Amino acid sequence: MKLATALTLFLVLRFVLTNGIKSTTKHYIVYLGKHSHPNLDSVILANHEMLAAVTGSVDGAQHAAVQHYSKNFRGFSAMLTPEQAEQLEKNESVVSVFESRTNPVHTTHSWDFLGVDSVNQYNKLMRTDYKSDVIVGVIDTGVWPESQSFNDKGLGPAPKRFKGECVVGEQLTSAHCNRKLIGARFYSKGFEAENGPLESFNKTFIRSARDTDGHGSHTASTVAGSVVTNVSLFGIATGTARGGAPNARLAIYKACWFNLCSDADLLLAFDDATNDGVDIISLSVGPLPPQPSFFSDAISIGSFHAFSKGIFVSASAGNSGLPSTAANVAPWIFTVAASSVDRDFTSNVHLGNSKMLKGSSLNPLTMDKQYGIIAATTAAAPGVSPQNASFCKINTLDQTLIKGKIVVCTTETVLDNRQDKSIVVKQGGGVGMILIDPIAKDVGFQFVIPATLIGQKEALELQAYLTTDKNPVAIIYPTTTVLNTKPAPTMAVFSSMGPNVINPDIIKPDITAPGVNILAAWSPLATEEAAERSVDFNIISGTSMSCPHVSAIAAIIKSCHPSWSPSAIKSAIMTTATVIDNNDTLISRDPFGSQTTPFDYGSGHVNPAAALDPGLVYDFNTQDIIEFLCSNGAGLAEFKNLTGEPLTCKNHTTPSYNLNYPSVGIGNMNGTVTAIRTVTYYGKGPTVYLSYVESPEGVKIGVIPHRLRFKKAGQKKTFKIKFTPYKNSNGSFVFGSLTWRNGIQSVRSPIGLNVVSV
């Protein structure tokens, strides 16, 4: 999910306008579960026959149908009236019918910060005979195949088990795929059914897997981009660009257009990717909060089928930045938050009184001299209040007053499009912009004129200068890159937070990874996000950027442990994470260094080297997920919706907090509760692990047994965690942890408890 500040508002407005203008038909997904049809043609024929029963004719059915799903499950999407959808839902062959929604999409130094170069030094498990066979499927806005990040130098033939293809489209032929980029598909029918023709957006697009938004190229190259030396954004963040798993292969599934993705297209991309034989699916996309149930969410359904086939799915947590807004919260999805690295991009302001204000932006532009400064509040257009003028929106500034000046603007809401403010200033004749933005001052933005963001302290200094000097002047310096900054990591201001709105027993997000100011490959056609400049590499922020970091680490683990399940890989990453920054203090949250909890960072900041050799693993499978869903009250209809099978629950279900998850959450704790977990030992020779507990406030914890003895790899041990509360938490969660140590590994699980009664 990319940090695009105006995207949420745009999406909401578009839905309002679309639903108010279109006819009574809406785009529905009709899910039919497992099937025995021999090929796609027979599925389409059967789908049309079913549709004809509600449309009145086969011709009407063919016009109504949009997408057909045939590989891992049967289904279709179609434009239907609510009455027709209700009729279909009564068909005994239909599992469920739900409306397709549109979802928003949610590096040189980051891999150095994560220590990926040192993985081989710390762990000899890395085996070169595996690492080129891992296939990562990226569902996003496509790919720019000419980017050097996708060159296939040094790679052998694509794995024979891959069943995907390089689908020919506009400006993309099979020749654009290679031994790195082994597959490319694209989907647009769902998007156009919901939003109208691509042409109606009046934006650049290409009907193929070729990327015109930049987002897909950025995420794909972060996962598995080839090594490219001497890369920067106009001299900013200079270094070697590479993906975390540069020897992995990429299969691209373009299901997003203009950074928006239709559920119907996403579900088809999941169906293809799961059938093509990918090992990892990376998805920097998610629903707007609050997320619906697992049973009516295309990403949850598609990722469940992937999990069932042994495919690890990594997805972004979202950029809403508030409690209870984390997206993609199903336990079979790995949910990734975003945090910073130890690198700042400073673009300082030198005032005429010789004081220097610290600013931050991605500003490659040079000012040749000092210019006069004017506050937007004093440059209001006729009829506009000073407060409204301060936001520097269109038609709010007097061009005769700002011409040739540096304009001081402010943000109205966190959703403001900062780049648009610089465009307004430029169009009015302004030569620079200082944006007072304490909230997002650490996030790098690009502007069409020299511009920078300053915090509250700097704003007070600037205000004092403007009020005391008759002719205030300043110069905005180009961005300089500052390394080894502290504290790092810090949680990004935009990163969505828990608790899990569907089931708080599963702590979400699962992990945090670098997602602030990440440099990676870009589409040269995507100039809007690059401040009207055409670039081959770009710096952007969002949980979209952190998600592919984790996808890459999962690919590395898969290369070392090819037999490991998705949940084993998840456990390895979660239990080896750290909650300590480079100041040896608890990870804090931007912009003010506020206190954090597992609802910010999950199990902590990812530690790739440690994740390769976790020692103990918490594993769970599809049957465990079914029991988890039973404990949440899932019935026959819900199970058919998710699995496609008519499953029934046992009379006595296991509590959902007993899913063998690497973290421990109890969202409704009444009195003493005992949770159960099982660990599998992956190590060499006998060992003994001892438990260490950090108790949440008001709760006593006992671990039985507190010592685990293992004789050989693959051995399993079950233990109990007894929580005895002596203090009510008053509707808030209290946090602690359980760590197993054997003198070599530390296997840590966060604990989150909502103590309702003692």
NUKE-834597 format. One record per residue (C-alpha): residue in three letters; z, x, y. Coordinates in steps of 0.5 Angstrom, whole numbers, plus 500, padded with zeros to 3 digits. Layout:
N
ALA	Z	X	Y
...
This chain:
758
MET	500	500	500
LYS	498	504	506
LEU	502	503	513
ALA	497	499	517
THR	501	496	522
ALA	497	490	524
LEU	495	488	517
THR	500	484	515
LEU	499	479	521
PHE	492	480	520
LEU	493	477	513
VAL	497	471	515
LEU	493	469	520
ARG	487	470	516
PHE	490	465	510
VAL	492	460	516
LEU	485	460	518
THR	481	460	512
ASN	486	455	509
GLY	485	450	515
ILE	477	451	515
LYS	475	451	508
SER	473	445	504
THR	479	443	499
THR	477	448	494
LYS	481	454	492
HIS	480	460	488
TYR	484	459	482
ILE	485	464	476
VAL	485	460	469
TYR	489	464	464
LEU	487	463	456
GLY	491	468	453
LYS	488	472	446
HIS	482	470	444
SER	477	471	438
HIS	470	471	441
PRO	466	476	439
ASN	463	478	446
LEU	463	477	453
ASP	457	472	453
SER	461	467	448
VAL	467	467	452
ILE	462	465	458
LEU	459	460	455
ALA	466	457	452
ASN	469	458	459
HIS	463	454	462
GLU	464	448	457
MET	471	448	459
LEU	470	448	466
ALA	464	443	465
ALA	469	438	463
VAL	472	438	470
THR	466	439	474
GLY	462	434	471
SER	456	438	469
VAL	455	445	466
ASP	451	447	472
GLY	457	445	477
ALA	461	449	472
GLN	456	455	473
HIS	457	455	481
ALA	464	454	480
ALA	466	460	476
VAL	467	467	479
GLN	470	472	474
HIS	471	472	467
TYR	476	476	463
SER	474	477	456
LYS	477	484	453
ASN	484	484	453
PHE	485	476	454
ARG	481	471	455
GLY	480	467	462
PHE	476	466	468
SER	477	464	476
ALA	473	459	479
MET	473	455	486
LEU	476	448	484
THR	480	443	488
PRO	487	442	486
GLU	486	436	482
GLN	481	440	478
ALA	486	445	477
GLU	491	440	475
GLN	486	437	470
LEU	485	444	467
GLU	492	446	466
LYS	493	440	461
ASN	488	442	457
GLU	491	445	450
SER	487	451	450
VAL	490	453	457
VAL	496	457	458
SER	496	457	466
VAL	493	456	472
PHE	495	459	478
GLU	492	460	485
SER	489	467	486
ARG	492	471	492
THR	490	476	497
ASN	494	483	497
PRO	494	488	502
VAL	493	496	500
HIS	500	499	500
THR	496	533	500
THR	497	540	502
HIS	504	541	502
SER	507	535	498
TRP	506	538	492
ASP	509	545	494
PHE	515	541	496
LEU	515	538	489
GLY	515	545	486
VAL	509	543	482
ASP	506	550	482
SER	513	552	479
VAL	512	547	473
ASN	509	552	468
GLN	514	558	470
TYR	520	553	469
ASN	517	550	463
LYS	513	552	457
LEU	511	545	455
MET	505	545	459
ARG	499	546	454
THR	492	547	456
ASP	489	543	450
TYR	492	537	453
LYS	492	537	460
SER	484	536	461
ASP	484	529	456
VAL	489	525	461
ILE	485	519	464
VAL	488	516	470
GLY	485	509	472
VAL	486	508	480
ILE	485	501	482
ASP	484	501	490
THR	478	501	495
GLY	473	506	491
VAL	471	513	492
TRP	467	518	496
PRO	464	522	490
GLU	461	528	494
SER	468	530	496
GLN	470	537	494
SER	476	534	491
PHE	472	531	486
ASN	468	537	484
ASP	469	538	476
LYS	468	545	476
GLY	472	548	470
LEU	472	542	466
GLY	470	540	459
PRO	466	534	457
ALA	470	527	458
PRO	474	525	453
LYS	470	521	447
ARG	475	516	447
PHE	473	513	454
LYS	469	507	454
GLY	468	506	461
GLU	462	507	465
CYS	459	509	472
VAL	456	502	474
VAL	450	503	479
GLY	451	500	486
GLU	449	501	493
GLN	448	509	494
LEU	452	510	488
THR	448	512	481
SER	451	515	474
ALA	449	522	477
HIS	455	521	482
CYS	460	521	476
ASN	461	528	473
ARG	467	531	468
LYS	472	529	473
LEU	470	523	476
ILE	468	520	469
GLY	468	512	471
ALA	467	508	477
ARG	467	500	477
PHE	467	495	483
TYR	469	488	483
SER	468	483	489
LYS	467	476	487
GLY	474	474	487
PHE	475	477	494
GLU	468	473	497
ALA	470	467	494
GLU	477	467	498
ASN	475	470	504
GLY	467	469	505
PRO	461	474	504
LEU	463	481	506
GLU	458	481	511
SER	462	476	515
PHE	467	481	517
ASN	462	485	521
LYS	465	492	518
THR	462	498	514
PHE	462	496	507
ILE	457	499	501
ARG	456	494	495
SER	458	499	489
ALA	464	504	488
ARG	463	508	494
ASP	469	508	498
THR	468	506	506
ASP	475	505	507
GLY	478	512	505
HIS	484	509	502
GLY	482	509	495
SER	479	517	496
HIS	486	519	499
THR	490	516	493
ALA	485	518	487
SER	485	525	490
THR	493	525	491
VAL	493	524	483
ALA	488	528	480
GLY	484	532	486
SER	481	538	484
VAL	483	545	488
VAL	480	545	495
THR	482	551	499
ASN	483	552	507
VAL	483	544	508
SER	486	541	515
LEU	485	535	519
PHE	483	539	525
GLY	487	544	524
ILE	493	540	523
ALA	497	541	516
THR	492	547	514
GLY	493	549	507
THR	490	548	500
ALA	489	541	498
ARG	490	539	491
GLY	492	533	486
GLY	498	533	482
ALA	494	533	476
PRO	488	537	478
ASN	485	537	471
ALA	486	530	469
ARG	480	525	469
LEU	479	520	474
ALA	476	513	473
ILE	475	509	479
TYR	476	501	479
LYS	474	499	486
ALA	478	492	487
CYS	479	492	494
TRP	475	491	501
PHE	477	492	508
ASN	484	494	505
LEU	485	487	502
CYS	485	486	494
SER	484	479	491
ASP	488	477	485
ALA	482	475	481
ASP	479	482	482
LEU	485	486	481
LEU	486	482	474
LEU	479	484	472
ALA	480	491	474
PHE	486	491	469
ASP	482	488	464
ASP	477	493	464
ALA	482	499	465
THR	486	497	459
ASN	480	497	455
ASP	476	503	457
GLY	482	508	455
VAL	486	510	461
ASP	493	513	460
ILE	495	512	467
ILE	494	506	472
SER	495	508	479
LEU	496	502	484
SER	497	502	491
VAL	497	495	492
GLY	502	489	492
PRO	504	482	494
LEU	507	480	500
PRO	514	479	500
PRO	517	475	497
GLN	514	477	490
PRO	513	470	486
SER	515	470	479
PHE	513	475	473
PHE	509	469	470
SER	504	467	476
ASP	503	474	479
ALA	496	478	477
ILE	499	485	477
SER	505	483	473
ILE	500	480	468
GLY	495	485	468
SER	500	491	468
PHE	504	487	462
HIS	498	488	458
ALA	497	495	460
PHE	504	497	458
SER	503	493	451
LYS	497	498	450
GLY	501	504	451
ILE	499	505	459
PHE	503	507	464
VAL	503	503	470
SER	505	506	477
ALA	505	502	483
SER	507	502	490
ALA	514	498	493
GLY	511	496	499
ASN	511	498	507
SER	516	492	509
GLY	521	496	510
LEU	527	491	509
PRO	532	489	504
SER	529	485	498
THR	522	486	500
ALA	520	491	494
ALA	514	489	491
ASN	511	490	484
VAL	518	489	481
ALA	517	488	474
PRO	521	492	469
TRP	514	495	465
ILE	512	497	472
PHE	514	504	475
THR	516	502	482
VAL	515	507	488
ALA	518	508	494
ALA	516	513	500
SER	520	519	503
SER	518	525	507
VAL	517	532	506
ASP	520	538	510
ARG	514	538	515
ASP	513	535	522
PHE	507	534	526
THR	510	535	533
SER	506	534	539
ASN	510	535	545
VAL	510	533	552
HIS	511	538	558
LEU	514	535	564
GLY	513	537	571
ASN	520	539	572
SER	519	544	566
LYS	523	540	561
MET	520	539	554
LEU	520	532	551
LYS	519	533	543
GLY	514	528	541
SER	510	527	534
SER	503	525	533
LEU	497	527	529
ASN	493	529	536
PRO	488	534	535
LEU	486	533	543
THR	487	538	548
MET	489	537	556
ASP	486	542	560
LYS	491	541	566
GLN	497	536	568
TYR	496	529	569
GLY	500	524	573
ILE	504	519	569
ILE	505	512	570
ALA	510	507	567
ALA	506	501	564
THR	511	496	567
THR	509	499	574
ALA	501	498	572
ALA	501	491	570
ALA	495	487	571
PRO	495	481	576
GLY	499	475	573
VAL	502	479	567
SER	509	481	567
PRO	512	488	567
GLN	515	487	560
ASN	508	484	557
ALA	505	490	561
SER	509	495	557
PHE	506	494	551
CYS	499	496	553
LYS	495	490	550
ILE	488	488	552
ASN	488	485	559
THR	495	487	561
LEU	494	493	565
ASP	491	494	572
GLN	485	499	571
THR	485	502	578
LEU	493	504	577
ILE	492	507	570
LYS	485	511	572
GLY	486	518	571
LYS	493	518	569
ILE	498	518	562
VAL	501	512	561
VAL	508	510	558
CYS	507	505	553
THR	513	501	549
THR	512	498	542
GLU	514	490	542
THR	515	490	534
VAL	514	494	528
LEU	508	491	526
ASP	504	493	533
ASN	498	497	532
ARG	499	503	535
GLN	492	506	535
ASP	490	500	539
LYS	494	501	545
SER	491	508	546
ILE	484	504	546
VAL	487	500	551
VAL	489	505	555
LYS	482	509	554
GLN	478	503	556
GLY	482	502	563
GLY	481	510	565
GLY	487	513	562
VAL	487	520	560
GLY	493	520	555
MET	499	516	552
ILE	506	517	551
LEU	509	511	546
ILE	516	510	546
ASP	517	508	539
PRO	524	510	536
ILE	523	507	530
ALA	516	510	527
LYS	517	516	531
ASP	517	520	525
VAL	510	517	522
GLY	504	521	524
PHE	499	516	528
GLN	492	518	530
PHE	489	516	537
VAL	483	516	541
ILE	486	520	547
PRO	491	525	547
ALA	498	521	545
THR	505	522	542
LEU	511	518	540
ILE	518	519	543
GLY	525	517	541
GLN	530	514	545
LYS	533	520	547
GLU	527	523	550
ALA	525	516	553
LEU	531	517	557
GLU	529	524	560
LEU	523	521	561
GLN	525	515	565
ALA	530	519	569
TYR	524	524	571
LEU	520	518	573
THR	525	515	578
THR	527	522	581
ASP	520	525	582
LYS	515	522	587
ASN	509	525	584
PRO	511	526	576
VAL	506	530	572
ALA	505	532	565
ILE	501	535	559
ILE	501	533	552
TYR	500	538	547
PRO	496	538	541
THR	500	537	535
THR	503	543	531
THR	505	544	524
VAL	512	545	523
LEU	515	547	516
ASN	521	548	512
THR	524	542	517
LYS	531	539	515
PRO	533	534	512
ALA	528	533	507
PRO	527	528	504
THR	529	522	508
MET	527	515	506
ALA	521	513	510
VAL	522	507	515
PHE	517	503	513
SER	519	504	505
SER	521	497	502
MET	528	496	499
GLY	531	492	494
PRO	535	489	491
ASN	530	486	486
VAL	528	479	488
ILE	526	476	481
ASN	532	479	477
PRO	537	484	481
ASP	539	487	474
ILE	533	491	474
ILE	534	496	480
LYS	528	497	484
PRO	525	501	487
ASP	525	506	481
ILE	524	512	485
THR	522	515	491
ALA	516	520	492
PRO	512	524	498
GLY	509	518	502
VAL	510	520	510
ASN	504	524	513
ILE	500	526	507
LEU	493	530	507
ALA	488	528	502
ALA	481	526	501
TRP	477	521	505
SER	471	517	506
PRO	467	520	512
LEU	465	512	514
ALA	472	510	515
THR	473	512	522
GLU	477	506	524
GLU	483	509	521
ALA	482	516	523
ALA	481	514	531
GLU	474	513	531
ARG	473	520	528
SER	469	522	522
VAL	473	526	517
ASP	473	529	510
PHE	480	529	509
ASN	485	525	513
ILE	493	524	514
ILE	496	517	513
SER	503	515	511
GLY	505	509	506
THR	508	507	499
SER	500	508	498
MET	501	515	498
SER	508	516	494
CYS	505	512	488
PRO	499	517	486
HIS	504	523	487
VAL	508	519	481
SER	502	517	477
ALA	500	525	477
ILE	507	527	475
ALA	506	521	469
ALA	499	525	467
ILE	503	531	467
ILE	508	529	462
LYS	503	525	458
SER	499	532	457
CYS	505	535	455
HIS	508	529	451
PRO	502	525	449
SER	506	521	444
TRP	511	518	449
SER	511	511	451
PRO	510	509	458
SER	518	507	458
ALA	519	514	456
ILE	515	517	461
LYS	519	512	466
SER	526	515	463
ALA	524	522	464
ILE	522	521	471
MET	528	517	473
THR	533	521	470
THR	532	527	472
ALA	531	525	480
THR	535	528	485
VAL	539	524	491
ILE	541	530	495
ASP	536	533	500
ASN	535	540	502
ASN	542	540	507
ASP	545	539	500
THR	547	532	503
LEU	545	525	500
ILE	538	523	502
SER	538	519	509
ARG	534	514	512
ASP	529	515	518
PRO	529	514	523
PHE	537	514	525
GLY	539	518	519
SER	543	511	516
GLN	546	511	509
THR	542	510	503
THR	543	507	496
PRO	539	506	490
PHE	536	500	493
ASP	532	505	498
TYR	530	511	493
GLY	532	508	486
SER	534	513	481
GLY	532	519	487
HIS	527	523	489
VAL	522	525	484
ASN	523	532	480
PRO	517	534	476
ALA	519	540	473
ALA	526	537	470
ALA	522	531	468
LEU	518	535	463
ASP	524	536	459
PRO	529	531	460
GLY	533	532	454
LEU	535	524	453
VAL	530	518	454
TYR	531	511	455
ASP	526	508	451
PHE	524	500	450
ASN	518	496	448
THR	514	490	448
GLN	519	486	444
ASP	525	489	448
ILE	521	486	454
ILE	520	479	451
GLU	528	479	449
PHE	529	481	457
LEU	525	475	459
CYS	528	470	454
SER	535	472	457
ASN	532	470	464
GLY	530	463	461
ALA	523	464	460
GLY	520	458	456
LEU	514	457	451
ALA	509	456	457
GLU	512	462	461
PHE	511	467	455
LYS	504	464	454
ASN	502	466	461
LEU	504	473	460
THR	503	475	453
GLY	498	469	451
GLU	502	468	445
PRO	507	462	444
LEU	513	466	443
THR	520	462	442
CYS	527	465	444
LYS	533	466	439
ASN	539	462	440
HIS	543	467	443
THR	539	472	447
THR	541	479	450
PRO	543	479	457
SER	538	482	461
TYR	542	488	464
ASN	542	490	456
LEU	535	492	457
ASN	534	499	455
TYR	533	501	462
PRO	534	508	465
SER	538	505	471
VAL	544	500	470
GLY	544	493	474
ILE	549	487	474
GLY	547	482	479
ASN	552	477	477
MET	558	480	475
ASN	564	476	473
GLY	570	479	470
THR	569	485	465
VAL	562	486	463
THR	560	491	457
ALA	553	494	458
ILE	549	497	452
ARG	544	503	452
THR	541	507	447
VAL	538	514	448
THR	533	519	444
TYR	534	526	444
TYR	528	530	445
GLY	530	538	445
LYS	531	544	440
GLY	536	544	435
PRO	543	541	435
THR	547	539	442
VAL	552	535	445
TYR	552	531	451
LEU	558	529	455
SER	559	523	460
TYR	561	524	467
VAL	562	517	471
GLU	562	516	479
SER	565	509	479
PRO	563	504	484
GLU	568	502	489
GLY	573	497	486
VAL	570	498	479
LYS	573	502	473
ILE	568	505	468
GLY	569	507	461
VAL	564	510	456
ILE	564	509	449
PRO	563	514	446
HIS	564	519	451
ARG	561	524	447
LEU	554	524	444
ARG	552	529	438
PHE	545	530	436
LYS	543	535	430
LYS	535	534	431
ALA	530	531	436
GLY	528	524	435
GLN	535	522	433
LYS	538	516	437
LYS	545	514	439
THR	547	508	442
PHE	553	507	447
LYS	557	502	451
ILE	559	502	458
LYS	565	498	460
PHE	565	495	467
THR	572	493	469
PRO	573	490	476
TYR	579	490	480
LYS	576	488	487
ASN	571	483	489
SER	565	486	492
ASN	564	480	497
GLY	556	478	495
SER	554	486	496
PHE	552	491	491
VAL	557	497	490
PHE	554	503	487
GLY	555	509	482
SER	552	513	477
LEU	553	515	469
THR	550	522	468
TRP	550	525	461
ARG	550	533	461
ASN	550	538	455
GLY	550	545	460
ILE	542	545	460
GLN	540	538	462
SER	543	532	467
VAL	541	525	465
ARG	543	521	471
SER	543	513	471
PRO	544	510	478
ILE	549	504	477
GLY	549	497	481
LEU	554	492	481
ASN	555	485	484
VAL	562	483	483
VAL	563	476	484
SER	569	475	481
VAL	575	480	478
